[in-house]
Amino acid sequence: MSKLKKFGPVIIVLVVLVILLGFLGGGLEFGRQEQEPYVKLAPLTAQAGSVCSFELESNLESLTVSVPSNILIVEDNTISSNSTMLLNKPIQTLQLLLPPTATDTFSIKISSDSFEDDISVSVEPDAGSLVSGDEYYSYMRTFTSRYAKRSTGFPHMTSVANYLKQELSSFGLETEIQQFQRESRDVMNVVGYHWGVERPKEWIVLGGHYDIKEKTIEGAYDNAAGTIAVLEVAKAVSMMKTDRTIVFCLWSGEEQGLWGSSHFAENIPDGVTVKTYLNYDMVGLNWPQLWQLNVLAGPDENENEVENPELLNISNRVINDILGYPSTGFDVKETSEGSSDQASFWPIGVPTIYYAGKIVYFGYHNKADDLATMVAEAPGLENLKGGFETVVWVSYYTVILLDCDELVKQVMD
């Protein structure tokens, strides 16, 4: 038998199989369609006053994500200077910082070449994950009751300083107590350092005095309120990485003549520059109550010139554009007022912001300055909590902008 006859049937079968496979393959190829581009975002809800995380999934190679200007993008625990970011992974996490005043919905715009989509996100009311009036008030109750009569030089001031140091340490800050003597009194500053990633020797300093006049018992408005404001801002700022070092100071000896803050300002370490100082003295009785929150930039040496445009512009941007508070609730201006700790920084050339609420206060430097008086003045506990939150939110966002040169540039352009 010839080889052709022997393998003929096999060859025929192979040829038929090749033809069939070719036909089927062509049919499969013919039936294959390009996958439609898609973007999925989850969840579709966010919480005001919080850093919110979203999972973004897409089959596109790269995406540009844009958010409203009052919402800040967080990348690697750092506030971004841009309102857009580029995503180039199939699944990626998007983090956004929402102001407490965000309401209803906002849109996240997704684009890639010819693809574009607006994804609507519903906003839930602020539940105080970053800033909480409830927590602020709880701090105030503890501090004014447990640590009354906080006069500089009194023996129990050591326990007060240790308590404040412990609280700052609980936020992950490196802390110290700076102790020295003035007029035979022990003066103790409590200091916490949130070290900068890029510029650790450039400092933004925040401070408020925790000592009180001898005639005062609780010293709630002057100045437990300012002390707790510093703690609350420290807690919020410590959750993020910052380019510059943010220093949180609680002063002693303010009532005797700015002893604590002047000692600090006169002993800035070699190689360190202080960009700005923010001062808190008598806060909480302010908007959204009847009284304005005074946001006072200084020093103001010439009333005919604007000497602190950066601080004024940043404050107005935070209040009006990011937080959306009514401008009538705030008095943003320059001042030469030097009766509080901000004046200690003027001789070394540091611009300052002084936060203060109601100025005329019948409990000033007397026994009536207690937490119950503040509640009555507000009037009411919820109003007081709202006033506390206002101070923290305004100064928190101010620190964020001051820390980022690009954000400052945007404000000044």
C-alpha positions as CSV (number, residue, x, y, z in Angstrom):
1,M,0.0,0.0,0.0
2,S,1.4,3.4,-0.9
3,K,2.1,6.0,1.8
4,L,-0.6,8.3,0.3
5,K,-3.3,5.7,0.6
6,K,-2.1,4.8,4.1
7,F,-2.1,8.4,5.5
8,G,-4.8,9.8,3.2
9,P,-7.6,9.6,5.7
10,V,-5.4,11.2,8.4
11,I,-4.4,14.1,6.1
12,I,-8.0,14.7,5.1
13,V,-9.1,14.8,8.8
14,L,-6.3,17.3,9.6
15,V,-7.2,19.5,6.7
16,V,-10.8,19.6,7.8
17,L,-9.8,20.4,11.3
18,V,-7.6,23.3,10.2
19,I,-10.5,24.7,8.1
20,L,-12.9,24.4,10.9
21,L,-10.6,26.0,13.4
22,G,-9.8,28.8,11.1
23,F,-13.5,29.4,10.6
24,L,-14.3,29.3,14.3
25,G,-11.3,31.4,15.1
26,G,-12.4,34.0,12.5
27,G,-15.9,33.8,13.9
28,L,-14.6,34.4,17.4
29,E,-12.5,37.3,16.3
30,F,-15.4,38.7,14.3
31,G,-17.6,38.5,17.4
32,R,-15.1,40.2,19.8
33,Q,-15.8,43.8,20.6
34,E,-13.8,46.4,22.4
35,Q,-14.7,46.8,26.1
36,E,-16.5,50.0,26.9
37,P,-14.5,52.4,29.1
38,Y,-15.8,52.6,32.7
39,V,-15.1,54.2,36.0
40,K,-16.6,53.1,39.3
41,L,-16.4,55.0,42.6
42,A,-17.3,53.6,46.0
43,P,-18.7,54.7,48.3
44,L,-20.9,57.4,46.9
45,T,-21.3,59.1,50.3
46,A,-18.9,61.3,52.3
47,Q,-18.8,62.9,55.7
48,A,-18.4,66.6,56.1
49,G,-15.5,67.7,58.3
50,S,-13.5,64.5,57.6
51,V,-10.9,62.9,55.5
52,C,-12.9,60.5,53.4
53,S,-11.5,57.6,51.4
54,F,-12.9,56.3,48.1
55,E,-12.0,53.3,45.9
56,L,-11.7,54.3,42.3
57,E,-11.8,51.5,39.7
58,S,-11.4,51.8,35.9
59,N,-10.2,50.0,32.8
60,L,-8.6,53.2,31.4
61,E,-4.9,53.5,31.5
62,S,-4.8,56.9,33.2
63,L,-7.4,59.2,34.7
64,T,-7.4,62.9,35.8
65,V,-9.5,63.5,38.9
66,S,-10.8,67.0,39.7
67,V,-12.6,68.1,42.8
68,P,-14.2,71.4,43.9
69,S,-11.8,74.1,45.1
70,N,-13.0,73.9,48.7
71,I,-12.2,70.2,48.9
72,L,-8.6,69.3,49.4
73,I,-6.9,66.2,48.0
74,V,-4.8,64.1,50.4
75,E,-1.9,62.1,49.0
76,D,0.2,59.9,51.2
77,N,-1.2,61.7,54.3
78,T,-0.1,65.0,52.8
79,I,-2.4,67.8,51.7
80,S,-2.0,68.4,48.0
81,S,-1.6,71.8,46.5
82,N,-3.7,70.8,43.4
83,S,-7.4,70.3,42.9
84,T,-6.6,67.6,40.4
85,M,-4.6,64.4,40.5
86,L,-3.5,61.7,38.0
87,L,-4.4,58.1,38.7
88,N,-2.8,55.3,36.6
89,K,-3.7,52.0,38.4
90,P,-6.8,49.9,37.8
91,I,-7.9,50.3,41.4
92,Q,-6.7,53.2,43.5
93,T,-7.6,55.0,46.7
94,L,-8.7,58.6,46.5
95,Q,-8.7,60.6,49.8
96,L,-10.4,64.0,50.2
97,L,-10.6,66.4,53.1
98,L,-14.1,67.9,53.2
99,P,-14.9,71.1,55.1
100,P,-17.5,70.9,57.9
101,T,-19.8,73.1,55.9
102,A,-20.0,70.8,52.9
103,T,-23.6,70.0,52.2
104,D,-25.9,68.0,50.0
105,T,-23.7,66.8,47.1
106,F,-20.5,67.5,45.2
107,S,-19.1,66.2,41.9
108,I,-15.9,64.4,41.3
109,K,-14.9,65.0,37.6
110,I,-13.1,62.0,35.9
111,S,-11.5,62.5,32.5
112,S,-9.2,60.6,30.1
113,D,-8.7,61.6,26.5
114,S,-12.2,61.6,25.0
115,F,-13.8,60.0,28.1
116,E,-15.4,62.3,30.7
117,D,-17.8,61.6,33.6
118,D,-19.1,63.5,36.7
119,I,-19.7,61.3,39.7
120,S,-22.1,62.8,42.3
121,V,-21.2,62.1,46.0
122,S,-23.8,62.7,48.7
123,V,-22.6,64.5,51.9
124,E,-23.6,63.5,55.3
125,P,-23.6,66.1,58.1
126,D,-20.4,66.7,60.1
127,A,-20.1,64.1,62.8
128,G,-16.9,65.7,64.3
129,S,-14.3,63.1,63.2
130,L,-11.6,65.8,62.9
131,V,-12.9,68.6,65.0
132,S,-15.5,68.1,67.7
133,G,-17.2,70.7,69.9
134,D,-18.2,67.9,72.2
135,E,-14.6,66.9,72.8
136,Y,-13.5,70.5,73.2
137,Y,-16.1,71.1,75.9
138,S,-15.2,67.8,77.6
139,Y,-11.6,69.0,77.7
140,M,-12.7,72.3,79.1
141,R,-14.7,70.6,82.0
142,T,-11.7,68.5,82.9
143,F,-9.2,71.3,82.7
144,T,-11.1,73.9,84.6
145,S,-12.3,71.6,87.4
146,R,-9.2,69.4,87.9
147,Y,-6.7,72.2,87.3
148,A,-8.2,75.4,88.8
149,K,-6.0,78.2,90.3
150,R,-3.3,77.8,87.6
151,S,-1.2,80.8,88.7
152,T,2.4,80.8,87.7
153,G,4.7,79.7,90.5
154,F,2.0,77.8,92.4
155,P,3.3,74.3,93.4
156,H,0.6,72.3,91.6
157,M,1.6,73.9,88.2
158,T,4.0,71.0,87.7
159,S,1.0,68.6,87.6
160,V,-0.8,71.0,85.2
161,A,2.3,71.0,82.9
162,N,2.6,67.3,83.0
163,Y,-1.0,66.8,82.1
164,L,-0.7,69.1,79.1
165,K,2.5,67.3,78.0
166,Q,0.8,64.0,78.2
167,E,-2.1,65.2,76.0
168,L,0.3,66.6,73.4
169,S,2.3,63.3,73.5
170,S,-0.9,61.3,72.9
171,F,-1.1,62.9,69.4
172,G,2.3,61.4,68.5
173,L,4.2,64.7,69.1
174,E,7.7,64.9,70.5
175,T,7.2,67.0,73.7
176,E,9.1,68.8,76.4
177,I,8.6,71.1,79.3
178,Q,10.8,74.2,79.2
179,Q,11.4,75.3,82.8
180,F,13.0,78.5,84.0
181,Q,12.7,81.1,86.7
182,R,11.5,84.7,86.7
183,E,11.2,86.7,89.8
184,S,11.7,83.6,91.9
185,R,8.8,81.8,90.3
186,D,9.0,78.6,88.3
187,V,7.8,79.1,84.7
188,M,6.9,76.1,82.6
189,N,6.2,76.1,78.9
190,V,4.8,72.9,77.5
191,V,5.9,72.3,73.9
192,G,5.0,69.7,71.3
193,Y,6.8,69.2,67.9
194,H,5.2,67.8,64.8
195,W,8.3,67.5,62.7
196,G,8.3,68.6,59.1
197,V,9.2,66.2,56.3
198,E,10.7,68.6,53.8
199,R,11.6,71.7,55.9
200,P,12.0,70.7,59.5
201,K,13.9,73.9,60.4
202,E,11.1,76.1,59.2
203,W,8.5,76.4,62.0
204,I,4.9,77.5,62.2
205,V,4.2,78.1,65.9
206,L,0.9,78.0,67.7
207,G,0.4,79.0,71.3
208,G,-1.9,80.0,74.1
209,H,-1.3,80.6,77.8
210,Y,-2.6,78.2,80.4
211,D,-1.8,80.3,83.5
212,I,-4.4,82.6,85.1
213,K,-4.6,85.7,87.3
214,E,-4.4,84.9,91.1
215,K,-7.9,86.3,91.7
216,T,-9.4,83.8,89.1
217,I,-10.4,80.2,90.0
218,E,-11.3,78.3,86.8
219,G,-10.0,80.8,84.2
220,A,-12.3,79.3,81.6
221,Y,-12.3,82.1,79.0
222,D,-8.9,83.5,80.0
223,N,-7.4,81.1,79.0
224,A,-8.5,77.5,79.4
225,A,-10.3,78.1,76.1
226,G,-7.2,79.1,74.2
227,T,-5.2,76.2,75.8
228,I,-7.7,73.6,74.6
229,A,-7.9,75.3,71.1
230,V,-4.1,74.6,70.8
231,L,-4.7,70.9,71.8
232,E,-7.5,70.5,69.4
233,V,-5.6,71.9,66.4
234,A,-2.6,69.8,67.4
235,K,-4.8,66.7,67.3
236,A,-6.1,67.5,63.8
237,V,-2.8,68.6,62.3
238,S,-0.9,65.5,63.7
239,M,-3.0,63.3,61.5
240,M,-1.2,64.7,58.4
241,K,2.4,65.0,57.3
242,T,3.6,68.6,56.9
243,D,6.4,70.1,55.0
244,R,7.3,72.4,57.9
245,T,7.6,71.7,61.6
246,I,4.4,72.7,63.4
247,V,5.2,73.6,67.1
248,F,2.4,73.7,69.7
249,C,3.1,75.8,72.8
250,L,1.3,76.2,76.0
251,W,2.7,79.2,77.9
252,S,3.1,80.0,81.5
253,G,3.7,83.5,82.9
254,E,1.6,85.4,80.4
255,E,-0.3,87.2,83.1
256,Q,2.9,88.4,84.7
257,G,4.2,89.9,81.4
258,L,4.4,87.3,78.6
259,W,7.2,85.5,80.4
260,G,6.8,82.1,78.8
261,S,6.4,83.2,75.2
262,S,9.2,85.8,75.4
263,H,11.6,83.1,76.7
264,F,10.7,80.9,73.8
265,A,11.0,83.6,71.2
266,E,14.4,84.7,72.6
267,N,15.8,81.2,72.5
268,I,14.9,79.9,69.0
269,P,17.5,77.2,68.1
270,D,20.2,78.1,65.7
271,G,19.3,77.5,62.1
272,V,15.6,77.6,62.7
273,T,13.3,80.2,61.2
274,V,9.8,80.9,62.4
275,K,7.4,81.6,59.5
276,T,4.3,82.5,61.5
277,Y,2.9,82.5,65.1
278,L,-0.8,81.9,65.8
279,N,-2.0,83.0,69.2
280,Y,-5.2,81.9,71.0
281,D,-6.4,84.1,74.0
282,M,-10.1,84.3,75.0
283,V,-11.8,82.3,72.3
284,G,-15.1,80.4,72.0
285,L,-17.5,83.3,72.6
286,N,-17.6,84.1,68.9
287,W,-19.4,83.3,65.7
288,P,-21.8,81.5,65.2
289,Q,-22.9,83.4,68.3
290,L,-23.6,87.1,68.4
291,W,-19.9,88.1,68.5
292,Q,-17.4,88.1,65.8
293,L,-14.2,86.0,65.8
294,N,-11.4,88.5,65.7
295,V,-8.6,87.4,63.3
296,L,-5.9,90.0,63.9
297,A,-2.7,90.0,61.9
298,G,0.3,91.8,63.2
299,P,2.4,93.7,63.8
300,D,0.7,96.8,62.3
301,E,3.3,99.5,62.5
302,N,1.8,101.8,59.9
303,E,-2.0,102.0,59.7
304,N,-1.8,103.5,56.2
305,E,-0.1,100.4,54.8
306,V,-1.0,96.7,54.5
307,E,1.9,95.0,56.2
308,N,0.7,91.4,56.4
309,P,-1.1,90.7,53.1
310,E,-0.3,87.0,53.1
311,L,-1.9,86.4,56.5
312,L,-5.0,88.5,55.6
313,N,-5.4,86.8,52.3
314,I,-5.0,83.3,53.7
315,S,-7.5,84.1,56.5
316,N,-10.1,85.4,54.1
317,R,-9.6,82.5,51.8
318,V,-10.1,80.0,54.6
319,I,-13.2,81.8,56.1
320,N,-15.0,82.7,52.8
321,D,-14.0,80.2,50.2
322,I,-13.1,77.0,52.0
323,L,-15.3,77.1,55.0
324,G,-18.0,79.2,53.5
325,Y,-18.6,81.1,56.7
326,P,-20.4,84.5,56.5
327,S,-17.8,87.4,56.4
328,T,-20.0,89.3,58.9
329,G,-19.1,86.7,61.6
330,F,-15.4,87.6,61.4
331,D,-13.2,90.7,61.8
332,V,-10.1,90.1,59.7
333,K,-7.7,93.0,60.0
334,E,-4.3,94.2,61.1
335,T,-3.5,95.2,64.7
336,S,-0.9,96.7,66.9
337,E,-2.5,95.2,69.9
338,G,0.3,93.7,72.0
339,S,-1.3,92.6,75.3
340,S,-1.0,88.9,74.6
341,D,1.7,86.4,73.6
342,Q,1.8,87.3,69.9
343,A,3.8,90.5,70.9
344,S,6.7,88.3,72.0
345,F,7.4,87.3,68.4
346,W,7.4,90.8,66.9
347,P,10.9,91.7,68.0
348,I,12.3,88.7,66.1
349,G,10.5,89.6,62.9
350,V,7.7,87.0,63.0
351,P,4.3,87.9,61.6
352,T,1.4,86.7,63.8
353,I,-2.3,86.1,63.9
354,Y,-4.2,86.7,67.2
355,Y,-7.5,84.8,67.5
356,A,-9.9,86.3,70.1
357,G,-13.6,86.3,70.7
358,K,-15.8,88.6,72.7
359,I,-13.6,91.4,74.0
360,V,-15.8,92.9,76.8
361,Y,-16.4,90.1,79.3
362,F,-17.6,90.7,82.8
363,G,-15.7,87.6,84.1
364,Y,-12.4,89.0,83.0
365,H,-9.7,88.4,85.6
366,N,-12.1,87.6,88.4
367,K,-13.9,84.6,89.9
368,A,-16.8,84.8,87.5
369,D,-14.6,83.5,84.7
370,D,-15.8,79.9,84.8
371,L,-17.3,77.5,82.3
372,A,-20.9,78.1,83.5
373,T,-20.5,81.8,82.7
374,M,-19.3,80.9,79.2
375,V,-22.3,78.7,78.6
376,A,-24.6,81.4,79.8
377,E,-22.9,84.1,77.7
378,A,-23.1,81.9,74.5
379,P,-26.0,81.5,75.3
380,G,-26.4,77.8,75.7
381,L,-24.1,74.8,75.5
382,E,-24.6,74.0,71.8
383,N,-23.8,77.6,70.8
384,L,-20.7,77.5,72.9
385,K,-19.6,74.2,71.2
386,G,-20.2,75.9,67.8
387,G,-17.9,78.8,68.8
388,F,-15.2,76.4,69.9
389,E,-15.4,74.5,66.6
390,T,-15.2,77.8,64.5
391,V,-11.8,78.7,66.1
392,V,-10.3,75.3,65.5
393,W,-11.5,75.0,61.9
394,V,-10.3,78.4,60.9
395,S,-6.9,78.0,62.4
396,Y,-6.5,74.4,61.2
397,Y,-7.0,75.3,57.6
398,T,-4.8,78.4,58.1
399,V,-2.0,76.1,59.2
400,I,-2.5,73.8,56.1
401,L,-2.3,76.8,53.8
402,L,0.7,78.3,55.5
403,D,2.6,75.0,55.3
404,C,2.3,74.8,51.5
405,D,4.1,77.4,49.5
406,E,2.0,76.6,46.4
407,L,-1.3,77.1,48.2
408,V,0.0,80.4,49.5
409,K,1.0,81.4,46.0
410,Q,-2.5,80.6,44.8
411,V,-4.0,82.8,47.5
412,M,-1.6,85.7,46.6
413,D,-2.1,85.5,42.8
